[in-house]
Amino acid sequence: MKKSRFFPFERNRYFYGKLLTVRDFESEQKYFNDKRRLLNRLLFGSGVVAGLQVVAVDDKSVSVQSGLALDGLGREITVSSPVTLKLSMMEGFNNNDYAKNVYLCIAYDEKGKEPVHAVTNSSARPDEISEYNRVVEGYRLFIRENAPEPAQFEWNEFALATAVLYDDGHVRVLQTVPRYVTEGETFEARLRVEKTLQTPPITFEYEPLGGLFPLAEDPGCSAAGKIRVDVPADNKSDDFVAQWPVRAAGSAGEKGDFGSKTGTAVLTIGDRRIQVESACSQTIEIVADAVEKLWEAYASRSMDEALGSPAEPEVVLAKISLLQMGPSYVIDHVTPLPFNELIANSPLLGILARRTGSSLPGGGSDRAAFTAGASVRQLEADEPPQFSVGYRADKGHFDFTLGLPQQKSAQEEISSGVVDLPLAGGIVKSGMISFGKQERSYYTDEISHGLGPGQVMVTVGLEVADNDMIPDLLNVNESVFYGASDVFQGSDYDIGLPKVSVGTVVYPRRGTFRIGLKLLSPAEGASLRLRWWAVRSSKDTAQQAAAADLSFSEREAAAGTDSK
């Protein structure tokens, strides 16, 4: 019952008086089993049909739920009731290095049941059990510590090509590209890094071959013409996927390779640098219609190719990620069906086809024929704006990308100076002139701020110089008081400055300003020193220049009109 050859098909022909032997009854079973398994193999493939979920029940054990699967020979694998297993007690589990990922697999198995003594077996003693009365179809659960080769999964590899760039048992790097692309299509190349949870930070980079399949213009995907993937130390997953756009630059009918140039692939694991010497590439064909090409490839398969399968096939139910904890291990998490070995029935496929927009005979689609996505990326401040459109024919999806230059930060122009404002004739000392009636205003001459024509903001403060007597007596350093200086009156910071009100008037066309000061209280001395600051934004400078150019043009036009 474990044969992989299903044909030629022979069945019993019964007639009256026919002598039936063991061979006749076995061929009767084989005929129906082989036909059913052949159809299972060709129509459904291999994988989980229902159930068979894997969950961790504690730090060292997993449970497999009841369910049904088909293996690569079309044989049904049935688990009738849940089973709990300790990993260290399972077939294939090595109790050495526990920092690893292991794969829980299930395979078809059958065993004898109801042992009996065969009376026709002359070589056996009467008390010996020489035959089984029944055969029980069952299963075998076991562990494999190395990930299976991508080519083992026929349907995963039918439309995609996956190559292993590096594999040492702890780290595996795989690259996946489509087998068929259309002319001018921008498609995705995907790099997958599989690792154990306790692996140090990983970096993998290589220089691509280019040729018919150059990298699309996207600075965020590569650096200096190289493909680079960085897996950070804080990545808690056991796999990391990066993808980047590639453009099909050839014409329909051409084939080309996409992969790494010899000697350019470098893998860094922590402080360890590994030079990957061998070149690895995958062949991609440029076609007029990728879907039609897939149908053609499917129809052109030979019978031997369609039935190709390992002699003892298996179904990978889960990937189990382990952590090394001292001399033992702990299950961190379980990833179900890591290689997507799942069989969907026809109603589900119909629903998925309608949801994804695929055309179905006699039915429409639940969504639009095309979808679109948009993204914005930042460019350097001196780069011009960019706009690009990518199209994924397999998904009917448009990607619109807008590149905008980074906005330059506004810079300010600043100038500063001091002016001594004379108090004409001096001010009589406090107490000799009435406060309310003796308010008087003083004005400076027109001051050039040095920033040229345009709008500026002027701030003025009262400055107390180092050579003044009051600061020396009060042990106060040089100070400038802005705003209402009377808020310091009566405090430790009060140095007896007069109470004043200060204003400014700016002349934008001349690039000058004037300061006005009103004394609100009597003041001693012949003058007051004022510290001023003039500030203008570079944005205002550009706007003023543009306005000046426009005004000059208008004046020229007016002058030309008057001269006529």
C-alpha positions in Angstrom: 0.0 0.0 0.0 3.1 2.3 0.1 3.9 2.1 -3.6 4.3 5.3 -5.6 3.2 3.8 -8.9 -0.5 4.0 -9.5 -0.8 2.3 -12.9 -1.4 0.2 -15.0 -4.8 -0.3 -13.5 -6.0 -3.9 -13.3 -9.2 -5.1 -11.6 -10.6 -8.5 -10.9 -12.9 -10.2 -13.3 -15.2 -12.5 -11.4 -16.9 -15.7 -12.8 -18.6 -18.7 -11.4 -16.1 -21.2 -10.1 -13.2 -18.8 -9.9 -10.6 -19.7 -7.3 -9.9 -16.6 -5.2 -6.5 -16.2 -3.5 -4.9 -13.5 -1.4 -3.6 -11.9 -4.6 -7.1 -11.3 -5.9 -8.3 -9.6 -2.7 -5.2 -7.4 -2.5 -5.5 -6.3 -6.1 -9.2 -5.5 -5.4 -8.1 -3.0 -2.7 -5.1 -1.7 -4.7 -7.3 -0.9 -7.7 -9.6 1.5 -5.8 -6.9 2.9 -3.6 -4.6 3.8 -6.5 -7.3 5.5 -8.5 -8.4 7.6 -5.5 -4.9 8.5 -4.6 -4.0 9.4 -8.2 -6.9 11.9 -8.3 -6.0 13.2 -4.9 -2.5 13.9 -6.1 -3.4 15.5 -9.4 -6.5 17.5 -8.4 -5.6 18.6 -4.8 -1.9 18.3 -4.4 -0.5 17.8 -0.8 -1.2 19.7 2.4 -3.6 20.1 5.3 -7.3 19.7 4.4 -8.8 20.4 7.8 -7.6 20.6 11.4 -4.1 19.5 12.5 -3.5 22.8 14.3 -0.3 22.8 16.5 -0.3 24.6 19.8 2.3 24.8 22.6 0.8 23.3 25.8 3.8 24.1 28.0 7.5 25.1 27.7 8.5 21.7 26.3 5.4 20.1 24.7 3.1 20.6 21.8 -0.4 19.3 21.0 -1.6 18.4 17.5 -5.3 18.6 16.9 -7.4 16.1 15.0 -7.6 16.6 11.3 -6.9 15.4 7.7 -4.1 15.9 5.3 -3.0 14.5 1.9 0.6 13.7 1.3 2.6 13.9 -2.0 1.3 10.5 -3.1 -2.3 11.3 -2.6 -2.7 9.2 0.6 -5.0 10.4 3.3 -3.4 11.1 6.7 -6.0 11.1 9.4 -5.5 12.1 13.1 -8.7 11.0 14.8 -8.0 12.6 18.2 -5.7 15.3 19.6 -2.2 14.1 20.7 0.3 15.8 23.0 4.0 15.1 22.6 7.1 16.2 24.4 9.6 17.5 21.8 12.7 15.9 23.4 10.9 12.5 23.2 10.0 12.8 19.5 11.8 11.1 16.6 14.4 13.3 15.0 14.9 15.7 18.0 18.6 16.0 19.0 19.3 17.0 22.6 22.4 19.1 21.9 22.2 22.7 20.8 18.8 24.0 21.8 19.0 27.5 20.2 17.3 26.5 17.0 14.2 26.2 15.0 12.7 22.7 14.4 9.9 21.6 12.1 7.1 19.3 13.2 6.2 17.0 10.3 3.5 14.3 9.7 3.7 11.4 7.4 1.4 8.5 6.3 1.9 5.3 8.2 0.1 2.0 8.5 0.4 -0.8 11.0 -0.9 -4.3 11.5 -3.7 -5.0 14.0 -5.3 -8.1 15.5 -2.4 -10.5 15.5 -3.4 -14.1 14.7 -1.8 -17.4 13.9 -1.8 -18.4 10.2 -2.7 -22.1 10.0 -1.1 -22.3 6.5 2.3 -21.0 7.6 4.2 -24.2 8.1 7.3 -22.5 9.4 5.6 -21.0 12.4 4.9 -22.9 15.7 1.3 -23.2 16.7 1.7 -20.7 19.6 3.4 -18.1 17.4 1.7 -15.0 16.0 2.6 -14.9 12.3 0.1 -12.6 10.7 -2.2 -9.6 11.4 -5.9 -9.7 10.7 -6.2 -5.9 10.0 -4.2 -3.0 8.7 -4.7 0.4 10.4 -4.0 3.5 8.4 -2.3 6.0 10.7 0.3 8.6 10.8 3.8 9.3 12.1 4.8 12.6 13.8 8.5 13.5 13.8 10.9 16.4 14.0 13.3 17.6 11.3 15.9 20.1 12.3 16.8 21.4 8.9 14.4 23.4 6.8 13.2 21.5 3.6 14.4 22.7 0.2 12.1 25.2 -1.6 11.9 22.8 -4.6 10.0 20.3 -2.4 6.9 22.5 -2.4 5.8 22.2 -6.0 3.0 24.7 -6.1 4.8 27.4 -4.1 7.5 27.2 -6.8 5.3 27.0 -9.8 4.9 30.8 -10.2 7.8 31.8 -8.1 11.5 30.9 -8.1 13.2 30.6 -4.7 17.0 30.1 -4.3 18.9 29.5 -1.1 21.8 32.1 -0.9 23.2 30.9 2.4 22.4 28.1 4.9 24.4 27.0 8.0 21.7 25.5 10.0 21.2 28.6 12.2 20.8 31.2 9.5 19.2 30.7 6.1 18.9 33.4 3.4 16.5 32.9 0.6 15.6 35.0 -2.4 12.3 34.8 -4.3 11.4 36.3 -7.7 8.6 35.6 -10.1 9.3 33.2 -12.9 7.4 35.2 -15.5 7.1 39.0 -15.8 5.7 41.3 -18.5 7.6 43.8 -20.6 8.3 47.0 -18.6 6.7 45.6 -15.4 8.0 46.6 -12.1 8.0 43.5 -9.9 9.1 42.7 -6.4 12.2 40.7 -5.4 12.0 39.4 -1.9 14.9 38.5 0.4 14.0 36.4 3.5 16.3 35.8 6.4 15.4 32.9 8.6 17.3 32.7 11.9 17.1 31.4 15.5 15.8 33.8 18.1 19.2 34.2 19.9 21.1 35.1 16.7 23.1 38.4 16.9 22.3 41.2 14.4 22.5 40.2 10.8 23.4 42.1 7.7 23.4 40.7 4.2 24.3 42.6 1.0 25.3 41.9 -2.5 25.8 43.6 -5.9 23.0 42.5 -8.3 23.7 41.3 -11.8 21.6 44.0 -13.5 21.3 43.3 -17.2 17.6 42.8 -18.1 16.5 43.3 -14.6 18.0 46.5 -13.0 16.8 47.8 -9.6 14.0 50.3 -10.0 14.9 53.9 -9.0 14.1 53.9 -5.3 16.9 55.1 -3.0 15.2 53.5 0.1 15.7 50.0 -1.2 19.4 49.8 -1.9 22.6 51.7 -1.2 25.3 52.5 -3.7 23.8 50.0 -6.2 23.8 47.1 -3.7 21.0 45.2 -2.2 21.2 45.3 1.6 19.1 43.9 4.4 19.7 44.7 8.0 18.1 42.6 10.7 18.2 44.6 13.9 19.1 43.0 17.3 15.7 43.9 18.7 13.9 41.9 16.0 12.0 39.2 18.0 10.8 37.2 15.0 12.6 34.2 13.7 12.4 35.5 10.1 12.8 38.9 8.5 11.5 39.8 5.0 12.7 42.7 2.9 11.6 43.5 -0.7 12.5 46.0 -3.3 11.3 46.9 -6.8 13.0 45.5 -9.9 12.2 46.6 -13.5 11.9 44.3 -16.5 14.0 46.2 -19.1 13.9 43.6 -21.9 11.4 42.6 -24.5 8.9 39.8 -24.5 10.6 36.5 -25.3 13.9 37.3 -23.6 15.3 35.5 -20.6 17.7 36.8 -18.0 19.2 36.1 -14.6 18.6 38.0 -11.5 20.9 37.5 -8.5 24.3 38.3 -7.1 27.6 38.8 -8.9 30.3 36.3 -7.9 32.1 37.3 -4.8 30.0 40.3 -3.9 27.6 38.6 -1.4 28.6 39.3 2.2 26.8 38.1 5.4 27.6 39.6 8.7 26.4 37.8 11.9 27.3 39.9 14.9 31.1 40.4 14.7 31.5 37.5 12.2 31.9 38.4 8.5 31.2 35.7 6.0 32.1 36.0 2.3 29.7 34.0 0.2 31.9 33.1 -2.8 29.4 31.2 -5.0 27.1 33.2 -7.3 23.4 32.6 -7.0 20.9 33.6 -9.6 17.4 32.8 -10.9 16.2 32.8 -14.4 13.2 35.1 -15.2 11.4 35.1 -18.5 9.8 38.2 -20.0 6.5 37.3 -21.6 3.5 39.1 -23.1 1.0 37.8 -20.5 2.3 36.2 -17.3 -1.1 34.5 -16.5 -1.3 32.9 -19.9 2.3 31.7 -19.6 1.4 30.0 -16.3 -1.5 28.2 -17.9 0.8 27.1 -20.7 3.4 25.8 -18.3 0.8 23.9 -16.3 -0.7 22.3 -19.5 2.8 21.3 -20.8 3.8 19.3 -17.7 4.4 15.6 -18.4 2.7 12.9 -16.4 6.0 12.1 -14.6 6.4 15.7 -13.7 2.9 15.9 -12.4 3.3 12.8 -10.2 6.8 13.7 -9.0 7.1 13.2 -5.3 9.6 11.9 -2.7 9.3 8.2 -2.0 8.3 9.0 1.6 6.6 12.5 1.5 5.7 14.5 4.5 3.6 17.6 5.4 5.2 20.3 7.6 2.6 21.2 10.2 4.6 23.9 12.1 7.9 25.6 12.8 8.8 25.6 16.5 11.2 28.3 17.7 13.2 27.3 20.7 15.3 29.3 23.2 18.3 27.9 25.0 17.7 28.1 28.8 20.8 26.8 30.6 21.1 23.1 29.9 17.6 22.8 28.5 15.2 24.5 26.1 11.9 26.5 26.1 9.4 26.8 23.3 9.1 30.5 22.5 6.4 30.3 19.8 4.8 28.0 17.2 4.3 29.1 13.5 1.6 27.0 11.9 2.1 25.8 8.3 5.3 27.8 7.6 5.3 26.7 3.9 1.6 27.2 3.3 0.8 23.5 2.7 -2.9 24.0 2.8 -5.6 22.6 0.5 -8.7 24.8 -0.1 -11.9 23.4 -1.5 -13.7 24.8 -4.6 -16.3 27.0 -2.8 -13.5 28.7 -0.8 -11.5 29.3 -4.0 -14.5 30.8 -5.6 -15.0 33.2 -2.8 -11.3 34.2 -2.7 -11.3 34.7 -6.5 -14.3 37.1 -6.3 -12.7 39.0 -3.5 -9.4 39.4 -5.3 -10.9 40.4 -8.5 -10.1 37.3 -10.6 -12.5 36.6 -13.5 -14.7 33.6 -13.0 -16.9 31.8 -15.5 -20.5 33.1 -15.1 -19.6 35.4 -12.2 -18.2 38.8 -11.6 -15.9 40.3 -9.0 -16.6 41.8 -5.6 -14.0 44.6 -6.2 -12.7 46.9 -8.9 -10.5 45.5 -11.7 -7.6 47.7 -10.4 -6.4 49.0 -7.1 -4.1 51.8 -6.3 -1.8 52.9 -3.5 0.1 56.1 -3.0 3.2 57.0 -1.0 5.3 60.1 -0.4 9.1 60.0 0.1 11.4 62.8 1.1 14.2 64.0 -1.2 17.2 66.2 -0.4 16.5 69.9 -0.3 18.3 70.6 -3.6 16.7 67.7 -5.6 13.8 68.4 -7.9 10.3 66.8 -7.2 9.8 63.3 -8.6 6.8 61.3 -9.6 6.7 57.6 -10.6 4.1 54.9 -11.2 4.6 51.2 -10.7 2.2 48.5 -11.8 1.9 44.9 -10.5 0.1 42.9 -13.2 -0.4 39.9 -11.0 -2.5 41.9 -8.6 -3.8 44.6 -10.9 -2.3 47.2 -8.5 -0.8 50.7 -9.3 1.7 52.3 -6.9 2.0 56.0 -7.2 5.1 57.5 -5.6 5.7 61.2 -5.1 9.1 62.5 -4.1 9.1 66.0 -2.5 12.3 67.9 -1.6 12.9 68.6 2.0 11.9 72.1 3.0 14.9 74.3 3.9 14.7 75.7 7.3 14.2 79.5 7.4 17.3 81.3 8.4 17.2 84.7 10.1 19.3 87.8 9.4 20.2 89.7 12.6 21.9 93.0 13.3 22.4 94.9 16.6 23.7 98.2 17.9 23.6 100.8 20.6 22.6 104.5 20.6 22.8 107.1 23.3 19.7 109.1 23.5 20.4 112.6 24.9 17.9 114.1 27.4 18.0 117.8 26.2 19.0 120.1 29.0 19.0 117.3 31.5 16.3 116.2 33.8 15.9 117.8 37.2 16.2 115.5 40.1 13.3 113.6 41.5 11.1 115.7 43.8 11.6 119.0 42.1 9.4 118.4 39.1 5.8 117.0 39.3 5.8 113.4 37.9 2.5 113.6 36.2 3.0 116.9 34.4 6.6 116.6 33.4 6.3 113.6 31.0 8.3 114.2 27.9 9.2 112.2 24.7 12.6 112.0 23.1 13.5 110.6 19.6 16.7 109.3 18.0 17.9 110.2 14.6 17.1 107.8 11.7 19.2 104.7 12.3 20.3 102.2 9.5 20.0 98.6 10.7 22.3 97.3 7.9 19.9 94.6 6.6 18.9 96.5 3.6 15.4 97.4 2.4 12.5 95.3 3.6 10.4 94.5 6.7 12.3 93.9 9.9 11.4 93.6 13.6 13.2 95.9 16.0 13.5 95.3 19.7 14.9 97.9 22.0 16.1 97.7 25.6 17.7 100.0 28.2 21.4 99.1 28.7 23.4 99.7 31.8 27.1 99.9 30.9 30.0 98.7 33.0 31.3 102.2 33.5 28.1 103.5 35.1 28.2 104.2 38.8 25.1 102.4 39.9 26.1 98.9 38.7 29.4 99.3 40.4 27.9 100.3 43.7 25.3 97.5 43.6 27.8 94.9 42.3 25.7 94.3 39.2 27.2 93.3 35.9 26.4 94.9 32.5 22.6 94.5 32.0 20.0 95.2 29.3 16.3 95.6 30.4 13.7 94.8 27.7 10.0 95.5 28.0 8.6 97.0 31.2 11.6 97.5 33.5 9.4 98.6 36.4 8.5 95.0 37.1 11.8 94.8 38.9 11.1 97.8 41.1 11.6 97.0 44.8 13.4 93.7 44.0 17.0 92.8 44.4 17.4 93.5 40.7 16.2 97.1 40.9 19.1 99.5 40.0 17.0 102.7 39.9 16.3 103.0 36.2 13.7 105.5 35.2 10.3 104.3 34.2 10.0 104.7 30.4 7.8 103.7 27.5 9.8 102.8 24.3 8.5 102.6 20.7 10.0 102.2 17.2 9.1 103.2 13.7 10.6 101.2 10.8 11.1 102.6 7.2 11.2 99.4 5.0 12.2 101.1 1.8 15.1 103.0 3.3 16.3 100.1 5.5 16.2 102.4 8.6 14.3 102.9 11.8 13.8 105.5 14.6 13.4 105.0 18.3 11.1 107.0 20.5 11.2 107.1 24.3 8.8 108.7 26.8 10.0 109.3 30.3 7.3 108.4 32.8 9.4 109.3 35.8 12.3 111.7 36.4 15.7 110.5 35.4 19.2 111.5 36.4 22.0 112.0 33.8 22.3 113.6 30.4 21.5 110.5 28.3 20.1 107.0 28.2 21.8 104.1 26.4 19.6 102.0 24.2 20.5 98.5 22.8 18.5 97.6 19.7 18.2 94.3 17.7 16.8 94.1 14.1 15.7 90.7 12.8 14.5 89.6 9.4 13.7 86.1 8.0 15.4 85.0 4.8 11.9 84.1 3.5 10.9 87.7 3.9 14.0 88.7 2.0 13.1 86.6 -1.0 9.5 88.0 -0.9 10.7 91.5 -0.7 13.1 91.0 -3.6 10.3 89.6 -5.7 8.0 92.4 -4.8 10.8 94.9 -5.6 11.3 93.3 -9.0 7.6 93.5 -9.7 7.4 97.1 -8.6 10.3 98.0 -10.8 8.7 96.3 -13.8 5.5 98.2 -13.2 7.4 101.5 -13.0 9.2 100.7 -16.3 5.9 99.8 -17.9 4.3 103.0 -16.6 7.3 105.1 -17.8 7.0 103.5 -21.3 3.3 104.3 -21.4 3.9 108.0 -20.4 6.6 108.4 -23.1 4.2 107.4 -25.9 
